[in-house]
Amino acid sequence: MKKTAGIAALLLLTCVVSLLAAKKPWEKPFEEWSQQETLKVLTDSPWAKKYTQAIPIISRDSGVTGEKDIFQQYTVRFFSALPVREAYVRMLQLMNNYADLPEQQKEAFDQKFGRALSLEMDDQIVVAVEFDSNDRQLKLQIDRFFKTAKTDLLKQSAYLITKSHGRIELMEYFPPSPDGTGAKFVFPRQIEGEPVVSEADKEVKFQLQVPDTGKVNVSRKTKQMVYRGKLEI
């Protein structure tokens, strides 16, 4: 009995050590990311987060398709951060069976999508936002908002916030594009020669007021946003 208990304890300890030692996806080359690892970078990583609110349906009936709650979900990503752009390229690789393509087709793929990895982001921080809901009417309404919103209007409701600079005003806004990467909020990377975000800030927040759904408020720890020895944001 003691011997069996000892073996069980050893197996448990081995599992715990293995979990602690497991690498996070962004600790290895993006070309090696699995689909699950790629999705993690895009939805639950130092550079991306899902922001979900559930609203109970106060009725004898459930939602349109049987739900008991209406959920509204925003996915906020720092699109200018290299690991996020690598994740988009990696997802396309997986969807197109990149590893099995002939060399000529790989070259064509790299030429078409590889540009996302070499975008110049030295003077801007880009935050990408997507919205989803099981309430069709609400989804149509918010999608319409993102498609028709203008930069001047959003300057009153969209901010990047850091300890060193407070609220950082929006520079430019781009509606959702056909590539599925969401609406883009562009902020300056520097103000008067000083970076708007540094590790000394400890965290960076993205704040957005959306009509009829309230405030989206997502914060990320700058210490965790270091990638290949560099703060990526």
C-alpha positions as CSV (number, residue, x, y, z in Angstrom):
1,M,0.0,0.0,0.0
2,K,2.8,2.4,1.0
3,K,4.6,1.6,-2.2
4,T,1.5,2.3,-4.3
5,A,0.9,5.6,-2.5
6,G,4.6,6.6,-3.1
7,I,4.3,5.9,-6.8
8,A,1.1,8.0,-7.0
9,A,2.7,10.9,-5.2
10,L,5.7,10.7,-7.5
11,L,3.4,10.7,-10.6
12,L,1.5,13.7,-9.3
13,L,4.8,15.6,-8.6
14,T,6.0,14.8,-12.1
15,C,2.8,16.2,-13.6
16,V,3.1,19.4,-11.5
17,V,6.7,19.9,-12.5
18,S,5.8,19.2,-16.2
19,L,3.1,21.9,-16.1
20,L,5.3,24.4,-14.4
21,A,8.1,23.7,-17.0
22,A,5.7,23.9,-20.0
23,K,6.6,26.7,-22.3
24,K,4.1,29.4,-23.2
25,P,3.5,29.6,-26.9
26,W,5.4,32.9,-27.3
27,E,8.5,31.3,-25.8
28,K,9.1,29.4,-29.0
29,P,9.2,30.3,-32.7
30,F,5.7,31.2,-34.0
31,E,6.2,28.7,-36.9
32,E,5.9,25.9,-34.3
33,W,2.7,27.1,-32.7
34,S,-0.3,24.7,-32.8
35,Q,-3.8,26.0,-33.6
36,Q,-4.6,26.0,-29.9
37,E,-1.4,27.9,-29.1
38,T,-2.1,30.4,-31.8
39,L,-5.6,31.0,-30.5
40,K,-4.2,31.6,-27.1
41,V,-1.9,34.3,-28.3
42,L,-4.9,36.0,-30.1
43,T,-7.3,35.7,-27.2
44,D,-5.6,35.1,-23.8
45,S,-2.0,36.4,-23.7
46,P,-0.1,39.5,-22.5
47,W,-1.2,41.2,-25.8
48,A,-4.8,40.1,-26.1
49,K,-7.9,39.6,-23.9
50,K,-11.5,38.7,-24.2
51,Y,-13.8,41.1,-22.3
52,T,-17.2,39.4,-21.7
53,Q,-20.4,40.6,-20.0
54,A,-23.4,38.4,-19.5
55,I,-26.9,39.8,-19.0
56,P,-29.6,37.5,-17.6
57,I,-32.8,37.2,-19.6
58,I,-35.6,38.1,-17.2
59,S,-38.4,36.2,-18.9
60,R,-40.2,32.9,-18.8
61,D,-38.6,32.2,-22.1
62,S,-34.9,31.8,-22.9
63,G,-33.1,33.6,-25.7
64,V,-33.7,33.2,-29.4
65,T,-31.7,30.0,-29.5
66,G,-32.4,28.8,-26.0
67,E,-29.8,30.8,-24.0
68,K,-30.5,32.0,-20.5
69,D,-28.1,34.9,-20.8
70,I,-27.3,37.4,-23.4
71,F,-23.5,37.8,-23.7
72,Q,-21.6,40.6,-25.3
73,Q,-17.9,39.9,-25.9
74,Y,-15.1,42.2,-27.0
75,T,-11.7,40.8,-28.0
76,V,-9.0,43.5,-27.6
77,R,-5.6,42.9,-29.1
78,F,-2.5,45.1,-29.3
79,F,-2.2,44.5,-33.1
80,S,1.0,46.5,-33.4
81,A,2.7,43.9,-31.1
82,L,4.8,41.5,-33.1
83,P,3.5,38.3,-31.5
84,V,-0.1,39.2,-32.4
85,R,0.8,39.7,-36.0
86,E,2.8,36.5,-36.0
87,A,-0.3,34.7,-34.7
88,Y,-2.4,36.0,-37.6
89,V,0.2,34.8,-40.0
90,R,0.5,31.4,-38.2
91,M,-3.3,30.9,-38.3
92,L,-3.3,31.5,-42.0
93,Q,-0.4,29.0,-42.4
94,L,-2.4,26.4,-40.5
95,M,-5.6,27.1,-42.4
96,N,-3.7,26.7,-45.7
97,N,-1.6,23.6,-44.7
98,Y,1.5,25.7,-45.2
99,A,3.9,22.9,-44.2
100,D,2.7,20.7,-47.1
101,L,2.8,23.4,-49.8
102,P,5.3,23.2,-52.7
103,E,8.2,25.7,-52.3
104,Q,6.8,27.9,-55.0
105,Q,3.4,28.2,-53.3
106,K,5.2,28.8,-49.9
107,E,7.1,31.7,-51.5
108,A,3.8,33.2,-52.9
109,F,2.2,32.8,-49.4
110,D,5.2,34.5,-47.7
111,Q,5.1,37.4,-50.2
112,K,1.4,37.9,-49.7
113,F,1.1,37.6,-45.9
114,G,4.6,38.0,-44.7
115,R,4.2,41.8,-45.0
116,A,2.3,41.8,-41.7
117,L,5.5,40.9,-39.9
118,S,7.5,43.7,-41.3
119,L,5.0,46.6,-40.8
120,E,6.6,49.7,-39.5
121,M,5.1,50.4,-36.1
122,D,7.8,52.8,-34.7
123,D,5.5,55.7,-34.4
124,Q,2.1,54.2,-33.6
125,I,0.4,51.7,-31.3
126,V,-2.6,49.9,-32.9
127,V,-5.3,48.3,-30.8
128,A,-7.7,46.0,-32.7
129,V,-11.2,45.3,-31.4
130,E,-13.7,42.7,-32.4
131,F,-17.3,42.3,-31.0
132,D,-19.6,39.2,-30.7
133,S,-22.9,38.5,-29.1
134,N,-25.7,35.9,-29.2
135,D,-28.1,38.8,-29.5
136,R,-28.4,39.2,-33.3
137,Q,-30.0,42.7,-33.1
138,L,-27.3,43.9,-30.7
139,K,-24.5,42.4,-32.9
140,L,-25.9,44.2,-35.9
141,Q,-26.1,47.4,-34.0
142,I,-22.6,47.3,-32.7
143,D,-21.2,46.2,-36.0
144,R,-22.9,49.2,-37.6
145,F,-21.3,51.4,-34.9
146,F,-17.8,50.2,-35.7
147,K,-18.4,50.5,-39.5
148,T,-19.7,54.0,-39.4
149,A,-17.7,55.5,-36.4
150,K,-15.4,58.4,-37.2
151,T,-12.1,59.4,-35.7
152,D,-13.3,62.8,-34.3
153,L,-16.2,61.1,-32.5
154,L,-14.1,58.3,-31.1
155,K,-11.6,60.8,-29.7
156,Q,-14.2,61.5,-27.0
157,S,-14.6,57.8,-26.1
158,A,-11.5,55.8,-26.9
159,Y,-8.2,56.2,-24.9
160,L,-5.0,54.5,-24.2
161,I,-4.1,55.1,-20.5
162,T,-0.7,54.9,-18.8
163,K,0.6,56.2,-15.5
164,S,3.2,58.4,-17.1
165,H,0.9,60.1,-19.7
166,G,-2.6,59.6,-18.4
167,R,-5.2,59.5,-21.2
168,I,-3.6,59.3,-24.6
169,E,-5.8,60.7,-27.3
170,L,-6.7,58.6,-30.4
171,M,-4.9,59.6,-33.6
172,E,-6.9,57.7,-36.2
173,Y,-9.6,55.1,-36.5
174,F,-10.1,52.4,-39.2
175,P,-13.4,50.4,-39.5
176,P,-13.2,46.6,-39.5
177,S,-11.5,45.3,-42.7
178,P,-12.4,42.2,-44.7
179,D,-9.3,40.3,-43.4
180,G,-11.2,39.8,-40.1
181,T,-8.6,41.6,-37.9
182,G,-11.2,43.9,-36.4
183,A,-11.6,47.7,-36.0
184,K,-8.3,49.5,-35.5
185,F,-7.6,52.3,-33.0
186,V,-4.3,54.1,-33.6
187,F,-2.5,55.9,-30.9
188,P,0.9,57.7,-30.9
189,R,3.9,55.7,-29.7
190,Q,5.7,58.8,-28.5
191,I,4.6,62.2,-27.1
192,E,7.3,64.9,-27.3
193,G,10.0,62.3,-27.8
194,E,9.0,60.2,-24.8
195,P,7.4,56.7,-25.2
196,V,3.8,56.7,-24.1
197,V,4.2,53.2,-22.7
198,S,7.3,51.7,-20.9
199,E,7.9,48.9,-18.4
200,A,8.0,51.6,-15.7
201,D,4.3,52.2,-16.3
202,K,3.6,48.7,-15.0
203,E,0.4,48.5,-17.0
204,V,-1.3,49.9,-20.1
205,K,-5.1,50.3,-20.4
206,F,-7.4,50.5,-23.4
207,Q,-10.7,52.1,-22.7
208,L,-13.6,52.4,-25.0
209,Q,-17.2,53.7,-24.5
210,V,-19.6,51.9,-26.8
211,P,-23.3,53.0,-27.1
212,D,-25.7,50.7,-25.4
213,T,-23.1,48.2,-24.2
214,G,-21.2,50.3,-21.7
215,K,-17.4,50.7,-21.2
216,V,-14.8,48.3,-22.4
217,N,-11.8,48.5,-20.0
218,V,-8.9,46.2,-20.7
219,S,-5.5,46.4,-18.9
220,R,-2.2,44.5,-19.6
221,K,0.9,44.2,-17.5
222,T,3.9,45.7,-19.4
223,K,6.3,43.4,-17.6
224,Q,4.6,40.5,-19.3
225,M,4.5,42.1,-22.7
226,V,8.3,41.7,-23.2
227,Y,8.9,39.5,-26.2
228,R,12.4,38.5,-27.3
229,G,13.9,41.0,-24.9
230,K,11.8,43.9,-26.1
231,L,8.6,45.5,-24.9
232,E,6.1,44.7,-27.6
233,I,3.0,46.8,-27.8
